[in-house]
């Protein structure tokens, strides 16, 4: 392992531990000697990392420090490429472009020898089958701005009903997109399957409360409830 990769891995281990962590634990997790840990800690401190502690006491990294330049190992790069491929194939055009731009920015700053791992095609993500003409950007915008959505939804009997919802989470489970939301009609949390939505439009009304807090309430309601009727039928 190169020295830059070793320093980066040490930083990642320090970030994972919220409190102080002993040098012995750092050595075990990074698979190096305790002497190397002490030397690398001193190097990071000289580079500007605020690491409290000392040998025999433990170390704790204060937030806000990044290692220049950006460094990744082979698995991290391939994970980023595979993730970007999935986003490009399974989401809307705005997110697909964002994923491609992110890879381009990473490719511009990593060493030349690491670019080979980005260009390696050992991982492949296929195109999504056409199921429904759905622009997830409409939902993502509504979630960011905490605005309501109006959806026309086909139920199991084939009837199309209108709902006003507060979108909380856009999920992809078992190859199907769904929206976890507060449903004003049912006055309860419900999950809407995207392939049953025939029309969706954003409203100017903001829904009350904080989306993140409501999302936690939704997760708690799913975990604690014995009622499995979370989906709109």
Wavefront OBJ file of the C-alpha trace (Angstrom):
o trace
v 0.000 0.000 0.000
v 1.347 3.432 -0.923
v 1.963 5.972 1.822
v -0.811 8.279 0.556
v -3.311 5.409 0.604
v -2.160 4.426 4.086
v -2.664 7.975 5.387
v -6.079 8.160 3.758
v -7.130 4.849 5.302
v -5.944 6.031 8.712
v -8.062 9.171 8.303
v -11.097 7.041 7.461
v -10.605 4.897 10.568
v -10.298 7.997 12.749
v -13.507 9.393 11.232
v -15.398 6.178 11.992
v -14.625 6.467 15.709
v -16.563 9.294 17.346
v -14.487 9.178 20.515
v -10.805 8.558 21.113
v -9.285 5.355 19.754
v -6.088 3.706 20.913
v -3.021 3.405 18.731
v -3.224 -0.375 19.055
v -6.764 -0.366 17.650
v -5.689 1.886 14.775
v -2.793 -0.445 14.031
v -5.111 -3.449 14.025
v -7.694 -1.839 11.722
v -5.112 -0.545 9.240
v -2.902 -3.636 9.417
v 0.315 -1.771 10.200
v 2.615 -1.577 13.211
v 2.019 0.682 16.203
v 5.269 2.467 15.357
v 3.908 3.245 11.864
v 0.681 4.569 13.389
v 2.600 6.976 15.608
v 4.683 8.171 12.669
v 1.609 8.587 10.427
v -0.282 10.459 13.141
v 2.605 12.897 13.391
v 2.603 13.297 9.587
v -1.110 14.057 9.534
v -0.736 16.562 12.353
v 2.061 18.287 10.417
v -0.257 18.465 7.376
v -2.877 20.303 9.431
v -5.101 17.548 10.790
v -6.354 18.355 14.293
v -5.746 15.057 16.059
v -5.926 15.196 19.842
v -4.162 12.667 21.995
v -0.818 10.983 22.248
v 0.822 7.584 22.405
v -0.591 5.526 25.281
v -3.660 7.782 25.603
v -5.575 7.496 22.350
v -6.334 9.681 19.368
v -9.368 11.626 18.194
v -9.736 13.507 14.909
v -11.577 16.821 14.893
v -13.821 17.330 11.825
v -13.012 19.555 8.879
v -9.704 18.209 7.554
v -9.331 16.681 4.062
v -6.251 15.049 2.643
v -4.938 16.719 -0.511
v -5.029 15.416 -3.175
v -8.126 13.201 -3.329
v -7.093 9.553 -3.012
v -9.006 6.330 -3.533
v -8.079 2.680 -3.590
v -9.134 0.221 -6.310
v -12.304 -1.000 -4.579
v -13.445 2.546 -3.791
v -13.017 3.652 -7.413
v -14.859 0.642 -8.787
v -17.643 1.186 -6.261
v -17.987 4.795 -7.434
v -18.049 3.745 -11.092
v -20.642 1.032 -10.475
v -22.771 3.415 -8.426
v -22.572 6.069 -11.139
v -23.566 3.501 -13.771
v -26.584 2.481 -11.705
v -27.657 6.097 -11.199
v -27.247 6.778 -14.918
v -29.479 3.838 -15.837
v -32.083 3.864 -13.075
v -32.836 7.529 -12.319
v -33.734 10.763 -14.094
v -31.540 12.688 -16.537
v -30.475 15.305 -13.977
v -29.092 12.687 -11.582
v -27.523 10.749 -14.461
v -25.695 13.882 -15.603
v -24.672 14.605 -12.009
v -23.161 11.117 -11.691
v -21.223 11.512 -14.949
v -19.950 14.955 -13.936
v -18.862 13.625 -10.547
v -16.825 10.845 -12.193
v -15.254 13.362 -14.560
v -14.187 15.548 -11.614
v -12.719 12.553 -9.801
v -10.920 11.411 -12.943
v -9.345 14.838 -13.315
v -7.609 14.776 -9.925
v -6.607 11.164 -9.289
v -3.187 9.828 -10.359
v -2.898 8.480 -13.902
v -2.355 4.881 -12.754
v -5.627 4.945 -10.796
v -7.613 6.094 -13.830
v -7.172 2.596 -15.237
v -9.495 1.272 -12.548
v -12.144 3.835 -13.524
v -11.923 2.787 -17.168
v -11.939 -0.947 -16.424
v -15.235 -2.504 -17.582
v -15.224 -5.508 -15.255
v -18.488 -4.234 -13.712
v -21.600 -3.700 -15.803
v -24.994 -2.231 -14.936
v -27.685 -2.887 -17.551
v -30.290 -0.456 -18.793
v -33.562 -0.372 -16.905
v -36.592 -1.909 -18.620
v -39.204 0.622 -19.672
v -41.980 0.506 -17.100
v -43.346 3.992 -16.691
v -42.499 7.469 -17.916
v -41.424 8.835 -14.562
v -39.209 11.824 -13.865
v -37.853 11.381 -10.350
v -36.559 14.948 -10.502
v -40.092 16.199 -9.780
v -40.176 14.153 -6.568
v -36.639 15.069 -5.531
v -37.375 18.770 -5.964
v -40.551 18.471 -3.887
v -38.632 16.684 -1.132
v -35.847 19.285 -1.089
v -38.311 22.174 -0.947
v -40.774 20.313 1.316
v -43.638 20.876 -1.110
v -46.738 18.802 -1.704
v -47.390 16.645 -4.760
v -50.623 15.753 -6.504
v -50.713 12.251 -7.974
v -53.245 10.351 -10.061
v -52.922 6.743 -8.922
v -54.397 3.489 -10.218
v -55.558 1.204 -7.420
v -55.886 -2.586 -7.551
v -59.420 -2.438 -8.918
v -58.295 -0.273 -11.827
v -59.809 2.973 -10.586
v -57.763 6.168 -10.864
v -57.877 8.302 -7.736
v -56.290 11.647 -6.900
v -54.119 12.084 -3.819
v -52.240 14.994 -2.294
v -49.097 13.706 -0.619
v -46.078 14.969 1.289
v -43.138 13.125 -0.315
v -40.566 11.967 2.228
v -38.427 9.218 0.701
v -37.952 8.019 -2.871
v -37.096 4.333 -2.714
v -35.977 1.578 -5.087
v -36.889 -1.855 -3.705
v -37.232 -5.151 -5.595
v -36.631 -3.336 -8.906
v -39.596 -1.004 -8.310
v -39.609 2.695 -7.494
v -41.873 3.872 -4.695
v -42.598 7.050 -2.757
v -43.001 7.021 1.016
v -45.266 9.931 1.910
v -47.884 11.362 4.217
v -51.247 10.960 2.500
v -53.712 13.773 3.220
v -56.702 11.602 2.240
v -55.831 8.746 4.614
v -54.215 11.026 7.211
v -51.461 8.461 7.546
v -48.117 7.425 6.101
v -48.466 5.445 2.894
v -46.247 4.050 0.131
v -47.127 4.806 -3.484
v -45.771 2.508 -6.211
v -44.444 4.634 -9.041
v -45.559 2.241 -11.786
v -49.176 2.896 -10.720
v -48.838 6.674 -10.969
v -50.290 7.962 -14.243
v -49.789 11.644 -13.517
v -47.762 13.621 -11.025
v -47.436 17.365 -10.535
v -45.863 19.661 -7.996
v -47.919 22.025 -5.854
v -46.801 25.356 -4.463
v -47.977 24.501 -0.949
v -45.287 23.621 1.568
v -46.140 20.810 3.912
v -45.725 21.477 7.651
v -42.880 20.134 9.695
v -39.405 19.004 8.685
v -38.969 16.291 6.054
v -36.165 14.550 7.938
v -38.183 14.435 11.135
v -41.225 13.155 9.262
v -39.060 10.513 7.601
v -37.970 9.272 11.026
v -41.621 9.140 12.106
v -42.430 7.122 8.996
v -39.608 4.649 9.687
v -40.751 4.270 13.294
v -44.351 3.736 12.232
v -43.313 0.972 9.812
v -41.120 -0.767 12.401
v -43.576 -0.556 15.284
v -46.905 -1.043 13.528
v -48.529 -4.477 13.215
v -50.646 -3.086 10.381
v -48.963 -4.110 7.123
v -51.223 -1.926 5.004
v -48.524 0.642 4.301
v -49.071 0.561 0.554
v -51.869 2.370 -1.245
v -54.071 -0.397 -2.583
l 1 2 3 4 5 6 7 8 9 10 11 12 13 14 15 16 17 18 19 20 21 22 23 24 25 26 27 28 29 30 31 32 33 34 35 36 37 38 39 40 41 42 43 44 45 46 47 48 49 50 51 52 53 54 55 56 57 58 59 60 61 62 63 64 65 66 67 68 69 70 71 72 73 74 75 76 77 78 79 80 81 82 83 84 85 86 87 88 89 90 91 92 93 94 95 96 97 98 99 100 101 102 103 104 105 106 107 108 109 110 111 112 113 114 115 116 117 118 119 120 121 122 123 124 125 126 127 128 129 130 131 132 133 134 135 136 137 138 139 140 141 142 143 144 145 146 147 148 149 150 151 152 153 154 155 156 157 158 159 160 161 162 163 164 165 166 167 168 169 170 171 172 173 174 175 176 177 178 179 180 181 182 183 184 185 186 187 188 189 190 191 192 193 194 195 196 197 198 199 200 201 202 203 204 205 206 207 208 209 210 211 212 213 214 215 216 217 218 219 220 221 222 223 224 225 226 227 228 229 230 231 232 233
